[in-house]
């Protein structure tokens, strides 16, 4: 081989080693690179969580030099899984009881950072137009799952329609009713189907998201809603969640601060008409 060719080959090989070194340096930087530290990825349910992040949080973070990436999920498993595995920085879709249950069942290490909002239950008119007009023996539809049935019963108690046994709280069932002056008939139904059953019952307790999907306005149509200082509001506030150890990072604190801002409060109040209520 001619000397000129050997020189070219040696130069090419050296360039290859240099390029490999550069690539190795990039790979080694991983999620700790300056670029990644300025990107915040959040797993969220489409409504209202992703809407809040996209419309009321992203611009605030942009002003601080952060890029917000929202990854939408329609199930309640994957957002926690990808947070645990480090594929996202945080998630925003769940309340504390669900998070606690998930950690216990899955062995994950997720923690809440801040409570942001809750989606209140409402009492809606079916065959009876008002709570005062409820007749003896009136039928009340409530969700048949443990968490939501307890919320419904607590709301009925809030309005003075029933009284629950002391300590029943967020685990209450119809068996915990100790006073029922109107002899209300509690009809347990799948939560998602209750709006369709309104015409067949006197009143119904409906989740905020299902009410909204059915065209019912919490603000305009509900006969009563969970109070913002109620046990349900405290217990079922939707929280910002991260893997344990990340809660004090600079970007998570920036995200939490943006979520608890006046801009988010105003967006929620103007957009959801009482179906979503800020808790800050």
N, C-alpha and C positions, 0 to 999 in steps of 0.2 A: 504494500500500500504506500502511496506517495506521502511525503511529510506534510504537505498541505492538507491532504485528506485526514491524516491523523490529528492535525491541529483542530480541524473543524469538528471531528468526532469528540475530541476531548472537551471542546468548548460547549458542545451540545449536551454532553453528559453532565458537565458542571452546572449548566443552566437547569437541567432536570433535577439535580440534587437541591439547588436553590429553591426551585418551585415547590418541591416536595416539602422542604422545610417551612415555607410560607404557609402551605396548606395545613401542615401539621399544627402550626401555630394557631391558625384560625379554628381548627377542630378542637384544639385544647381549650379555647376560650369559652366554648359552650354557652350556657345561659348566663354566665357571669360577664359577658361582654358588655361594653357600654351601650351598644345598640339594643341588646335584649333587655337591659335594665330600664330602658325607656319605653318598652312595650309591655302593656298590661293586658293579659288575656283573661277573659271571664266567661265561664259557662253559665248560661241563663235560659230560663223559660221564655218563650216569645213574648207573652203578655202576662203581666205588665213589665216584667224584669228587663228584658232586652230593650223594650221601648224606652224605659227610664234611662238605661245606660247610654243608649244611642242618642237620644234626644236631649238629655239634660246633664249628662256627665262627661261625655266625650270632649266637648269643647272646653270645659273647665280644665281637664287634664292636658289638653293640647297646649293651653296657655302656660302650663308648667313644664312643657317639653316632652310629655308622654303621649304615646299612641295607644288608644284603647281598641282592642280587638274583642268583639263579642261573638261567641260561638253559641248558637241556639240549639237547644235540645228539647224534645217534647216528652221525654220520659224522666223519671226521678232517680234513675240508677246511674246512668252515664255521667251526669255532671259531677257527682261525688267521686266516681271512679277516676275520671281524668284529673281531678284535683289531687286526689291521693297519689296518683302516679306522676304528678308534676307536669302533665301536658298543658295545663292551664295554671294561672296564678291563683285564681279564686273562683267561687261560684256564688250565684245569687238566685235562689229559687225556692228555698225551703224554710220551715220554721224549726225552732229548737227541738221540740219533741221528736220530729222526724229525724233530725240530725243525730240526736242521742241514740235513737233506735238503730239507725244505720250503722253507727260506729260499733254498737254492741253486737249486731248481727254479722257485720262484715269484717270486724277487726281493724277498721280504718282509724286514722289519727287526725281527724278533722275538727277544727274548732271555729266557733263563731267569733267574729270581730266586732260587729255592731248590728243592732236591730235597726231596720230601715222602715218597714211599713207592715200593716196587716190588712187583710181583705175581709171585712166584716160580714158576718151572717146578717140576714135580714128576715123579718117576718112579712109575708106578702098575703094579700087578700085573695081568697078563692071564692067560695060561695058566700062568705060573710065579709062585708066591706070594711069593718073596723073591729078593733079589739073589744071595745065597749059593747058591741052588738053580738058578741059570741054567746050562743045559747048553751044551755046545759047539755052536755054530751057532744059538743062540737068536736069535729075531727081535725087533728093537727098532723100534718105530714112532717116527719123529721128524717134525716139521713140514717141509714142503718149501720154505718161503720162506727167503730167505737169513738174515735176522735171527734167526728162531726156530730154524732148524736149528743155527746156531752155538751158541745158548744150550743146546740139547739136548745137543750134543756136549760142550760144556764141563761140563755136569752129569754126563755119563757119565764124563768124565775125572776130575771131582771125586771120584767114587765108585770110582775105580781100575779101571774096566772097559775103558777104552781110553786111549791117549796120542796127543795131537795134536802136529803139527809145531810147533817153536818159532816163536812169533810169529803163529800162526794166529788166536788170539784171537777177536774178535767177527765175523770174516769166515770162520770155519772152515766147511768142508764135509766130506763123507765122504771126499773125496780127500786131506784133511789128516791122516787117521788113519795113524799110523806104527807103532803097536803095538795089537794086538787079540787078546790071549791066548785069549779064549773064541771067537774067530772069529764074533763077533756079526754078524748080518745086518741091516744098516740099511735099514729100509723107510720111504721118504719119502712122506708123505701130507699132504693139506690139513689145516692145524692144527685147524680146527673139526670135522673128521670123525674125528679120532683117538680121542675117547672111544667112538665107535661101533665102532671097530675093535679095542678091547681084547680081545674074545673070540677074535680071530684071531691075536694076537701074544703073545709071552711077557711083555714089559713095554712100556710106552709113556711117552714124554716129553710132558707135556700142560701147556699154558699155564694159569696160575691161574684166569683168567676162564672158560675152557672147562671146566676141571675142576669149578668151582663150579656152572656151568650144568648139568653132567651129574650133579650130586648127589654128587660126590666131595669129600671134605674133605682139604685139604692137610695139616691137622694130624693127622687120624686115619687117612687112607687111604694117603697117599704113602709109598713105600718110602724116598725121599730127596728133598730139596728143595735149591734153590740156597742156599748159605750167605749170610748177611747181609753178609759182608765179601768176597764173591766179585766177580770181574770183572763178572759180569752185574748184580749188585746195584748196583755203582758206575755201570755204563754205562746201565742201563735204568731207573733211578729215574725216576718220574713227577715232572715239574717244574711249578712255577708260572711262567707265561709272560706277558710284557707286551710292548708295542711299545717298542723302544729309545728311551730318553729318559724313560720313565715309572717305571723301576725304583726310583728313589729318592724317589718321591712319598710323602707322609705316609700316604695311605690304602693304598698298595701295601705299604708297610713294616708297617702295622697288620695287613693281611691275611696277610702272610708270617709274622709273629710268631704270629698266631692258629693258622695251619696247623701250626706247629711247636711247639704247646703240649702240655702233659700231657693236656689234655682230648681232643685229637685222637688222641694215642698210645693212650690208654685206649679210646676209641671204636673205633679200628681193631682193636686186639687183642681186644676183646670181641665185635666184630661179625663179623669175617671168618675167624676160626679159622685163621689162617696163610696165607690166600689173598691177603691184603694185609699188607705188613710195613712199618712206619715205618722211615725211614732217618735219623732224628734222635734 
